[in-house]
Amino acid sequence: MEPIRTIESRTAVIPRENVDTDQIIPGRFLKVTDKAGLGKALFSDWRYGPDGTPKADFVLNRPEAQGCTVLVAGDNFGCGSSREHAPWALVDYGFRAVISTRIADIFRNNALKNGLLPIVLDAQSHAKLLAAPGATVRIDLAAQTVALPDGTKSSFAIDAFARYCLMNGVDELGFLLGQDEAIAAYESKV
């Protein structure tokens, strides 16, 4: 997992509310256990027509969305089923963070474990981002702030352990494996 300390990026904006995990990655793409390549299926039913042709009016198909690593989404992003493929697809596509006013609990936990930073901002800050697609933001994970295009900063909360793991590029198993010497020392005493 690539460490996240700061992210500076233009934003891609999908203002829809209640985007569920089946819209993020439709069920027909869940037959794989490998994360690689899932970015092609991200928002597949919205991005492509029935014949597989990209829909020109979908935000991720527009040239200005190319290279954006921050997705600004409407309220209640990631609701629905608990598929881990949703954050896998977002990360494989190139997103490093998702910003909303509310992010579903299971999606948030899956995102944190897979190198995607889920950020919940207050309604006013979020509205500024929704109104400015393509604006540049700067996320500072250590300070837990998002610098908005108008220069203001908005704070966000994140679990301390999840923050540590993201900043150091390790998942929970990687963290435990990094404690091998301490575990061995403890066990030798017992």
C-alpha positions as CSV (number, residue, x, y, z in Angstrom):
1,M,0.0,0.0,0.0
2,E,1.4,3.4,-0.9
3,P,1.7,5.8,2.1
4,I,-0.6,8.8,2.2
5,R,0.7,11.9,3.9
6,T,-0.5,14.7,1.7
7,I,-2.6,14.7,-1.5
8,E,-2.7,17.7,-3.8
9,S,-5.1,17.2,-6.7
10,R,-7.8,18.5,-8.8
11,T,-11.2,17.1,-7.9
12,A,-13.6,15.0,-9.9
13,V,-17.2,15.6,-8.7
14,I,-20.1,13.2,-8.7
15,P,-22.8,15.1,-6.8
16,R,-25.3,12.2,-6.7
17,E,-26.5,11.2,-3.2
18,N,-26.7,7.6,-1.9
19,V,-24.2,6.2,-4.3
20,D,-24.1,2.5,-3.3
21,T,-21.4,0.0,-3.8
22,D,-23.3,-1.7,-6.7
23,Q,-23.1,1.6,-8.6
24,I,-19.4,2.0,-7.7
25,I,-18.6,-1.5,-9.0
26,P,-21.5,-3.5,-10.4
27,G,-22.0,-7.1,-9.1
28,R,-20.9,-8.7,-12.4
29,F,-17.3,-7.6,-11.7
30,L,-17.1,-9.3,-8.3
31,K,-15.8,-12.6,-9.6
32,V,-12.2,-11.6,-9.2
33,T,-10.0,-11.7,-6.1
34,D,-7.3,-9.5,-7.7
35,K,-7.5,-5.8,-7.3
36,A,-5.7,-5.0,-10.6
37,G,-7.8,-3.9,-13.4
38,L,-11.0,-3.1,-11.4
39,G,-10.6,0.6,-12.2
40,K,-11.8,-0.1,-15.7
41,A,-15.1,-1.3,-14.2
42,L,-15.5,1.7,-11.8
43,F,-19.0,3.2,-12.2
44,S,-19.3,1.0,-15.3
45,D,-23.1,1.4,-15.8
46,W,-22.7,5.2,-15.7
47,R,-19.5,5.4,-17.7
48,Y,-20.3,3.1,-20.6
49,G,-23.3,2.4,-22.9
50,P,-24.6,-1.1,-23.4
51,D,-22.1,-1.6,-26.3
52,G,-19.2,-0.6,-24.1
53,T,-18.8,2.8,-25.6
54,P,-17.8,5.6,-23.1
55,K,-20.6,8.0,-22.3
56,A,-19.2,11.5,-23.2
57,D,-21.4,13.2,-20.5
58,F,-20.1,11.1,-17.6
59,V,-17.6,13.1,-15.5
60,L,-14.8,10.5,-15.4
61,N,-14.9,10.3,-19.2
62,R,-14.2,14.0,-19.6
63,P,-10.7,15.2,-20.3
64,E,-10.7,17.5,-17.3
65,A,-11.2,14.6,-14.9
66,Q,-8.1,12.7,-16.1
67,G,-5.5,12.5,-13.4
68,C,-7.7,13.6,-10.5
69,T,-6.9,11.6,-7.4
70,V,-9.7,13.2,-5.2
71,L,-13.3,12.3,-5.8
72,V,-16.0,14.6,-4.3
73,A,-19.2,12.7,-3.9
74,G,-22.8,13.5,-2.8
75,D,-24.1,12.6,0.7
76,N,-24.1,9.0,1.9
77,F,-21.4,7.6,-0.4
78,G,-20.6,3.9,-0.4
79,C,-23.9,2.7,1.1
80,G,-25.3,-0.7,0.3
81,S,-23.5,-4.0,0.4
82,S,-20.2,-4.5,2.0
83,R,-18.1,-5.3,-1.1
84,E,-14.5,-4.6,-0.7
85,H,-14.2,-4.4,-4.5
86,A,-15.6,-0.8,-4.3
87,P,-12.5,0.8,-2.7
88,W,-10.3,-1.6,-4.8
89,A,-11.9,-0.1,-8.0
90,L,-11.5,3.5,-6.8
91,V,-7.9,3.0,-5.9
92,D,-7.1,1.0,-9.1
93,Y,-8.6,3.9,-11.1
94,G,-6.3,6.3,-9.3
95,F,-8.3,7.9,-6.5
96,R,-6.5,8.3,-3.2
97,A,-9.4,10.1,-1.3
98,V,-13.1,10.4,-1.4
99,I,-14.8,13.4,0.1
100,S,-18.5,13.5,1.2
101,T,-20.7,14.8,4.0
102,R,-21.4,11.2,5.0
103,I,-19.7,7.9,4.1
104,A,-21.2,4.5,4.9
105,D,-19.5,2.8,7.8
106,I,-18.7,-0.5,6.0
107,F,-17.4,1.3,3.0
108,R,-15.3,3.6,5.1
109,N,-13.7,0.7,7.0
110,N,-13.0,-1.2,3.7
111,A,-11.5,2.0,2.2
112,L,-9.2,2.6,5.2
113,K,-7.9,-1.0,5.0
114,N,-7.2,-0.6,1.3
115,G,-5.3,2.7,1.0
116,L,-8.3,5.0,0.2
117,L,-8.8,8.0,2.5
118,P,-12.5,8.6,3.2
119,I,-13.1,12.2,4.3
120,V,-16.3,13.5,5.8
121,L,-16.5,17.3,5.7
122,D,-19.1,19.8,7.0
123,A,-21.9,20.7,4.7
124,Q,-20.6,24.2,3.9
125,S,-17.1,23.0,2.9
126,H,-18.5,20.2,0.9
127,A,-20.9,22.5,-0.9
128,K,-17.9,24.7,-2.0
129,L,-16.2,21.6,-3.5
130,L,-19.4,20.4,-5.2
131,A,-19.7,23.9,-6.8
132,A,-16.1,23.8,-8.1
133,P,-15.4,20.6,-10.1
134,G,-11.8,20.4,-11.1
135,A,-10.7,22.8,-8.3
136,T,-7.4,21.9,-6.6
137,V,-7.5,20.8,-3.0
138,R,-4.6,19.8,-0.6
139,I,-5.3,17.1,1.9
140,D,-2.9,16.9,4.9
141,L,-3.5,13.6,6.7
142,A,-1.2,14.4,9.6
143,A,-3.0,17.7,10.3
144,Q,-6.4,16.1,9.3
145,T,-7.3,19.1,7.1
146,V,-8.4,19.8,3.6
147,A,-7.3,23.1,2.1
148,L,-10.2,24.3,-0.1
149,P,-9.7,26.3,-3.3
150,D,-10.7,29.5,-1.6
151,G,-7.8,29.1,0.9
152,T,-9.9,28.0,3.9
153,K,-9.1,24.8,5.7
154,S,-11.6,22.3,6.8
155,S,-10.9,19.6,9.4
156,F,-11.9,16.0,9.3
157,A,-11.8,13.1,11.8
158,I,-10.1,9.8,11.3
159,D,-9.3,6.9,13.7
160,A,-5.7,7.3,15.0
161,F,-4.7,3.7,14.1
162,A,-6.2,4.0,10.6
163,R,-4.3,7.3,10.1
164,Y,-1.1,5.7,11.3
165,C,-1.5,2.8,8.8
166,L,-2.3,5.1,5.9
167,M,0.6,7.4,6.6
168,N,3.0,4.4,6.8
169,G,1.5,2.5,3.9
170,V,0.6,-0.6,5.9
171,D,-2.6,-2.5,6.4
172,E,-3.5,-4.2,9.7
173,L,-1.6,-7.4,8.9
174,G,1.4,-5.4,7.8
175,F,1.3,-3.5,11.1
176,L,1.2,-6.8,13.1
177,L,4.0,-8.3,11.1
178,G,6.1,-5.1,11.9
179,Q,5.7,-6.0,15.6
180,D,7.4,-9.3,15.2
181,E,10.3,-8.5,17.5
182,A,8.1,-7.1,20.2
183,I,5.8,-10.2,20.0
184,A,8.8,-12.6,20.1
185,A,10.2,-10.7,23.2
186,Y,6.9,-10.9,24.9
187,E,6.4,-14.6,24.2
188,S,10.0,-15.4,25.4
189,K,9.0,-13.9,28.8
190,V,5.8,-15.9,29.1
